[in-house]
Amino acid sequence: MKTNFTQELLVRHLYGETTEAERELIARELVLNESLHTELEELLEAKGLLNGKMKQPSNTSIRIIMEYSDKTEHLQES
């Protein structure tokens, strides 16, 4: 029986959202199927690039939000 590996299954695998049976199946197929292995490597690279682009708000943005929050909190108390 030939299993159809979808990109969704590989993405779920990258994020640790597959079952043990799916992980075993993927591991076996990766040994046998070079194109699947290549696709998984490309997805890993894309995941790394996306994770590298995640940024935190600047200190100025945090200060503005906190000041606004402080002002609105005092308005509600009045």
Secondary structure as the mmCIF struct_conf table of DSSP 4:
data_model
#
loop_
_struct_conf.conf_type_id
_struct_conf.id
_struct_conf.beg_label_comp_id
_struct_conf.beg_label_asym_id
_struct_conf.beg_label_seq_id
_struct_conf.end_label_comp_id
_struct_conf.end_label_asym_id
_struct_conf.end_label_seq_id
HELX_RH_AL_P HELX_RH_AL_P1 GLN A 7 LEU A 14
TURN_TY1_P TURN_TY1_P1 TYR A 15 GLY A 16
BEND BEND1 THR A 18 THR A 18
HELX_RH_AL_P HELX_RH_AL_P2 GLU A 20 LEU A 32
HELX_RH_AL_P HELX_RH_AL_P3 GLU A 34 LYS A 53
HELX_RH_AL_P HELX_RH_AL_P4 ASN A 59 GLU A 77
#
